[in-house]
C-alpha cells in the first residue's frame, strides 16, 4: 500500500494556516477576500511546482491537473475548500485540499502514473460565510445553482461575487461542469466527536444527512417598556423564546438523529426600553432520513403558528434552503473502506452531519469521503485541531482509494 509523506503534509498545513492567521490560533480566510486570494496563490504555486497545470472556472473554482496516460479519460477529482469561517480553524476544508496535493506529490516521488488524469479542486465559497448559500462553487459546477445567480450574489457590504472574482484576478475563466468527471473523493475532518470518542482514526463516509434551513419572522407590537402592562404586550422576543424551547423539544422527539439549531437572531430597530415588535431568526434542521426531516419541519410550523396565535402575534416561516439526504456511491465508498482495511486502520462507517461540496457532487458523479477525527470534536472554531497521525492516516487512505479509481498505469507499486 502506498503511503504519503505525513511530515510534508503537516508542514504545508501549518504554512497555509499562516495565511489569514488570527491572534488566537485560528484562521480568517473568507471567500474571495485578499486572504483567500493569498491562500489560493500559495496553493497554486505548490501545484505548479508539482508539475500541474492550474486554472479557474467561471465561479472561481480552482483546478490543478496532473495528466494521465489516456488523454481521453475523465479525471478523478479530489479536493475541498480553502475558505474559512470568520473565526475558523486550521483544518476545516484546507485539509482536503492539501491532502489532495500530498497525493500528487507522493505519486511524483514514486514516479507512479495513472490511466485517468487526477485533478485537485478548491471549491469557491464552501463555507457560505461571505456569500450565501454555502457550497456555492460546487453548486454551480453541478448545475444546482445557475451561474448568473451565483455571480449576482452579494455579500454584507453589497459586493457581488462577480466583482469579488474580478478583484482577485479570476476573469480568465474556463467553463467546467460535472459531466467531465470520473469520480470525486474528499478528505475532511469529521467536525464532530464520534470518531475521537470511538478511538477510530478513519471514518468511511456513506453519505450526507438532509438539511433544511428555515427563516422565521415574528411580528408583534413595539411599545414602551415602562408603560405597557405585561398582559397587554405582544412581545416578539418572548414569543420567539417559547418557540426556541419548543424547537428543543422537537429535537428530543426525533432523537438521537434529529438536530435543531437557531444560528442567527435579529431584532430590528432594537432599543433598551422598547418592547420588541419584530424579530427574525433562522432554524437549521438536520436528519439522515428525508421523511423524518419533513416531519420535523411540519412539527415546527404547527408549533410556531400555535405559539404566535396564542400570544396574538404573527409568525411567517419560509424555507430558505433544503438539501435532501444523499447516499454516496457504493463502489467509491468500498474503495475507501478497502484502503482503510488494508492499511490496518480502525474505522467506522459514518453519515456526514455537515454539508460538504461532496454532497453536491454525489448527485451527479460517483463520490466518497474520508473523515479523520478532530480534537474534542471541535470545528468552526479557532481552537479547531487535529493530530498529525490522523492527518497522515486520512491521506494514506485517500491516495490508495484515488489510485484504485484512477488506475495505476506504470510502474506498479508493492
C-alpha positions in Angstrom: 0.0 0.0 0.0 1.2 3.4 -0.9 1.8 6.0 1.9 2.2 9.7 1.8 4.9 12.0 3.4 3.0 12.9 6.6 5.6 15.4 7.7 5.4 17.3 4.4 1.6 17.4 4.6 1.7 18.7 8.1 4.2 21.4 7.2 2.0 22.5 4.3 -1.0 22.7 6.6 0.9 24.8 9.1 2.3 27.1 6.4 -1.2 27.7 4.9 -2.5 28.3 8.4 -0.4 31.5 8.5 -2.4 33.0 5.7 -5.2 34.9 7.5 -3.9 33.7 10.9 -5.8 35.1 13.9 -4.4 36.1 17.3 -6.0 33.1 19.0 -4.5 30.4 16.7 -7.3 30.2 14.1 -7.7 31.4 10.5 -9.9 34.0 8.8 -9.9 33.5 5.0 -13.4 34.5 3.8 -14.1 33.5 0.2 -12.5 35.7 -2.4 -11.0 38.2 0.1 -7.4 39.2 -0.1 -6.5 36.5 2.4 -8.3 33.9 0.3 -6.5 35.1 -2.7 -3.1 34.7 -1.0 -4.1 31.2 0.1 -5.1 30.3 -3.4 -1.9 31.7 -4.8 0.2 29.8 -2.3 -1.6 26.6 -3.2 -1.4 27.2 -6.9 2.3 27.7 -6.7 2.7 24.4 -4.9 0.7 22.7 -7.6 2.8 24.2 -10.4 6.0 23.0 -8.5 4.4 19.5 -8.6 4.1 19.8 -12.4 0.4 20.5 -12.5 -1.4 23.0 -14.7 -3.7 25.4 -12.9 -6.9 27.3 -14.0 -10.1 28.6 -12.6 -13.7 28.2 -13.8 -16.4 30.9 -14.2 -17.3 30.9 -10.5 -13.7 30.8 -9.2 -13.3 27.1 -8.5 -9.6 26.5 -8.7 -8.4 23.3 -10.5 -4.9 21.8 -10.7 -4.4 18.9 -13.2 -1.9 16.0 -13.3 -2.2 14.4 -16.7 -2.9 10.7 -17.1 -1.7 8.3 -19.7 -5.0 8.4 -21.6 -5.9 12.0 -22.8 -9.5 11.0 -23.4 -10.1 9.6 -19.9 -12.2 11.6 -17.5 -10.3 13.0 -14.5 -10.6 11.7 -11.0 -11.3 14.8 -8.9 -10.1 15.3 -5.3 -10.2 18.3 -3.1 -12.3 20.5 -0.7 -12.0 24.2 0.0 -9.6 26.9 1.3 -12.1 29.5 2.6 -12.9 29.6 6.3 -15.4 30.9 8.8 -14.8 34.4 10.2 -13.2 32.7 13.3 -12.3 29.4 11.7 -9.7 26.7 12.2 -6.6 25.4 10.5 -8.1 22.1 9.1 -11.7 22.6 8.0 -11.6 22.3 4.2 -7.9 23.0 3.8 -7.0 19.5 5.0 -8.9 18.0 2.0 -7.1 20.4 -0.5 -3.6 19.8 0.9 -4.2 16.1 1.4 -5.0 16.0 -2.3 -1.8 17.9 -3.1 0.1 15.4 -1.0 -1.4 12.6 -3.1 0.1 14.2 -6.2 3.5 14.8 -4.5 3.7 11.2 -3.4 2.8 9.9 -6.8 5.6 12.1 -8.2 8.0 10.9 -5.6 7.5 7.3 -6.7 7.1 8.0 -10.4 3.6 6.5 -10.5 1.5 7.4 -13.5 -2.3 6.8 -13.7 -4.6 6.0 -16.6 -7.0 8.7 -15.6 -5.9 12.3 -15.1 -6.1 13.5 -11.5 -7.3 17.0 -10.7 -7.3 18.8 -7.4 -10.1 21.3 -6.8 -10.6 24.0 -4.3 -14.2 25.0 -4.3 -15.3 28.6 -4.1 -17.3 29.8 -1.0 -17.9 26.5 0.6 -18.5 28.0 4.0 -21.1 30.5 3.0 -19.7 32.9 5.5 -19.3 35.7 3.0 -21.8 34.8 0.2 -24.9 32.7 0.7 -25.7 29.9 0.3 -22.9 27.7 1.3 -21.2 25.4 -1.2 -21.8 27.9 -3.9 -18.9 27.0 -6.2 -19.8 23.3 -6.3 -23.5 24.1 -6.7 -22.7 26.0 -9.9 -20.3 23.2 -11.1 -23.1 20.6 -10.9 -25.8 22.9 -12.2 -27.7 23.1 -9.0 -27.3 26.9 -9.0 -27.3 29.0 -12.2 -24.0 30.7 -12.9 -25.6 34.2 -13.2 -27.5 33.8 -10.0 -24.2 33.0 -8.2 -22.4 35.9 -9.8 -25.1 38.2 -8.7 -25.0 37.1 -5.1 -23.9 39.9 -2.8 -22.0 39.9 0.5 -23.0 42.0 3.5 -21.2 45.1 2.0 -23.1 44.8 -1.2 -20.2 43.4 -3.4 -21.3 40.8 -5.9 -19.5 37.6 -6.4 -18.6 38.7 -9.9 -16.9 41.8 -8.5 -15.0 39.8 -6.0 -13.8 37.4 -8.7 -12.6 40.4 -10.8 -10.8 41.8 -7.7 -9.0 38.6 -7.3 -8.0 38.4 -11.0 -10.1 35.4 -11.8 -11.6 36.7 -15.1 -9.7 34.4 -17.4 -12.1 31.6 -16.6 -12.7 28.3 -18.3 -16.1 26.5 -18.3 -16.2 23.3 -16.3 -19.0 21.0 -15.3 -19.6 17.7 -13.6 -20.2 15.8 -16.9 -16.4 15.6 -17.4 -15.6 13.9 -14.0 -14.9 10.2 -13.5 -15.3 10.3 -9.7 -14.8 12.6 -6.7 -13.0 12.0 -3.4 -12.8 14.4 -0.5 -10.9 14.2 2.8 -12.2 16.2 5.7 -12.1 16.5 9.5 -15.3 15.0 11.0 -16.3 18.3 12.7 -17.9 16.2 15.5 -16.9 14.0 18.4 -17.9 10.5 17.1 -14.6 9.2 15.7 -12.5 10.5 18.5 -14.8 9.1 21.2 -14.7 5.7 19.5 -11.0 5.7 19.0 -11.2 5.4 15.2 -8.7 7.4 13.1 -10.8 6.9 9.9 -14.4 7.5 9.1 -15.7 5.9 5.9 -18.5 8.3 4.9 -21.6 6.7 3.4 -23.5 9.9 2.6 -24.8 13.2 3.9 -27.9 13.8 6.0 -30.8 16.0 5.0 -30.5 19.7 5.8 -33.4 22.2 6.0 -32.9 25.9 6.6 -36.0 28.0 7.7 -36.4 31.7 8.1 -38.8 32.8 10.8 -40.2 36.3 11.1 -42.2 37.1 14.3 -44.4 40.2 14.2 -45.8 41.7 17.4 -46.2 45.3 18.5 -43.4 47.6 19.6 -44.4 49.6 22.7 -42.9 51.4 25.7 -41.2 49.1 28.2 -42.3 51.2 31.2 -45.9 52.0 30.4 -47.3 48.8 28.9 -48.6 46.2 31.4 -47.4 42.6 30.8 -50.9 41.3 29.9 -51.2 43.9 27.1 -47.9 43.2 25.4 -47.3 41.4 22.1 -43.6 40.8 22.6 -41.9 39.2 19.7 -38.9 38.3 21.7 -40.8 36.4 24.4 -42.8 34.6 21.7 -39.6 33.6 19.9 -38.2 32.4 23.2 -41.1 30.0 23.6 -40.6 28.9 20.1 -36.9 28.1 20.8 -37.9 25.9 23.8 -40.4 24.1 21.6 -37.8 23.6 19.0 -35.6 21.9 21.5 -38.5 19.7 22.5 -39.0 18.7 18.8 -35.3 17.7 18.6 -35.8 15.4 21.6 -38.8 13.8 19.9 -36.6 12.9 16.9 -33.5 12.0 19.0 -30.8 10.9 18.6 -30.6 11.7 14.9 -32.7 14.9 14.7 -30.7 18.1 15.2 -32.0 21.7 15.5 -30.1 25.0 15.7 -31.0 28.6 15.9 -28.0 30.2 14.4 -28.9 33.9 13.9 -31.3 36.3 15.7 -32.1 39.8 14.6 -34.2 42.4 16.4 -34.6 45.3 14.0 -34.7 48.8 15.4 -34.0 47.4 18.9 -33.8 49.7 21.9 -33.2 49.0 25.6 -36.6 50.5 26.7 -38.8 49.3 23.8 -40.7 46.0 23.6 -39.5 44.0 20.6 -42.2 44.4 17.9 -40.4 42.3 15.3 -37.8 39.5 15.5 -36.3 37.3 12.8 -34.3 34.1 13.5 -33.0 31.1 11.5 -33.7 27.4 12.1 -31.4 24.7 10.9 -32.9 21.2 10.9 -30.9 18.0 10.2 -31.7 14.3 10.0 -30.4 11.4 7.9 -33.9 10.5 6.7 -35.9 12.7 4.3 -39.2 11.6 5.7 -38.2 12.4 9.2 -36.9 15.9 8.4 -40.2 16.6 6.6 -42.0 15.6 9.8 -39.7 17.8 11.8 -40.5 20.8 9.6 -44.2 20.1 9.9 -43.9 20.0 13.7 -42.0 23.3 13.7 -44.6 25.0 11.5 -47.5 23.8 13.6 -45.9 24.7 16.9 -44.8 28.1 15.9 -48.2 29.0 14.4 -49.9 27.9 17.6 -47.5 29.9 19.8 -48.0 33.0 17.7 -51.8 32.7 17.7 -51.9 32.2 21.5 -49.9 35.4 22.0 -51.7 37.5 19.4 -48.8 37.7 17.1 -48.0 36.6 13.6 -45.3 34.1 12.5 -44.1 33.9 8.9 -42.0 30.8 8.1 -40.2 30.3 4.8 -37.8 27.7 3.6 -34.5 29.3 2.7 -32.7 26.1 1.5 -33.2 22.4 1.5 -30.7 19.6 0.8 -32.0 16.0 0.7 -30.3 13.1 2.3 -27.6 12.0 -0.2 -26.0 8.5 -0.3 -22.5 8.2 -1.7 -21.5 5.8 -4.5 -21.2 2.3 -3.1 -18.2 1.5 -5.2 -16.3 4.6 -4.2 -17.2 4.0 -0.5 -15.9 0.4 -0.9 -12.6 1.7 -2.2 -12.2 4.0 0.9 -13.2 1.1 3.2 -10.8 -1.3 1.5 -7.9 1.1 1.8 -8.5 1.6 5.5 -8.7 -2.2 6.0 -5.5 -2.9 4.0 -3.6 -0.1 5.8 -4.7 -1.6 9.2 -6.6 1.4 10.4 -9.5 1.1 12.8 -12.5 2.7 11.1 -16.3 3.0 11.1 -18.9 3.9 8.6 -20.4 7.3 9.3 -23.0 9.7 7.9 -21.8 13.2 7.4 -23.6 15.6 9.8 -22.2 18.7 8.0 -22.8 19.9 4.4 -19.9 19.4 2.1 -19.2 20.0 -1.6 -19.2 16.2 -1.9 -22.9 16.3 -1.3 -23.5 18.3 -4.5 -21.0 16.2 -6.4 -22.6 12.9 -5.2 -25.9 13.7 -7.0 -24.0 13.7 -10.4 -20.8 11.7 -10.2 -19.6 8.7 -8.1 -18.4 10.2 -4.8 -16.9 9.3 -1.4 -15.4 11.0 1.6 -12.7 10.1 4.1 -13.1 11.6 7.7 -10.5 11.9 10.3 -11.1 12.9 14.0 -10.8 16.5 15.2 -9.7 17.1 18.8 -12.8 17.3 21.1 -15.0 17.2 18.0 -14.4 21.0 17.7 -14.8 22.8 14.4 -15.8 26.3 13.1 -13.7 27.5 16.0 -10.2 29.0 16.3 -9.3 26.2 18.6 -10.0 23.5 16.0 -7.2 20.9 15.9 -6.3 17.5 14.5 -3.5 15.1 15.4 -0.6 14.6 12.9 -1.0 10.9 12.9 -4.7 11.1 12.0 -3.9 13.7 9.3 -1.4 11.2 7.8 -3.7 8.3 8.1 -6.5 10.0 6.2 -4.2 11.0 3.4 -2.9 7.4 3.2 -6.5 6.1 2.8 -7.2 8.9 0.2 -4.2 8.1 -2.0 -5.0 4.4 -2.2 -8.7 5.0 -2.9 -7.9 7.5 -5.6 -5.3 5.2 -7.2 -7.8 2.4 -7.3 -10.2 4.6 -9.3 -7.6 6.4 -11.4 -5.9 3.0 -12.2 -2.2 2.8 -12.0 -0.5 2.8 -15.4 3.2 2.2 -14.6 5.2 1.3 -12.7 3.2 -0.9 -10.3 3.9 -0.5 -6.7 4.3 -3.0 -3.9 
